[in-house]
Amino acid sequence: MKSVIETIARALVESPDEVQVTEIDGEKTIIFELRCNPQDVGKVIGKGGKTVGSMRTILNAMASRRGCKAVLEVVD
């Protein structure tokens, strides 16, 4: 799941080398923290949050197949 988020985020930003995804495992929840260049945060979030919302939808679909929940946070 982490690699999917990284791939999508790197395709969106102008500084793909600065994209970092950190995975924090819990019992039933996995938290993904997405960090990128501050100038690229708007591109990752998208207009009205549509881009990050779509990424969360994909992530939740993948997590539900594994029987857990997933949370995606965009960190400044």
Steps between C-alpha positions, in 0.01 A plus 500: 500500500788732580647465152168586337474825696861589417447432130187714479653786701822500297302524178318810630783711642783695340758372752444123504825435687363680807192277535513284813235263629525370856293198604387467862344163581234457764287202594220564252606829345793603283589868489691637202668839533577667167770767500607704201642840404281777650448643151352168383252447784224675305550267206471195722186629673336623180210734448259459788696197621393284206845359423582396856143373536551272201827375643321422828228311313758281324681444829180403683409253226840335531481495881151350508624202301752441779236543770632822649455877474740750350545872561692738273630825647678769303761648734654842441 
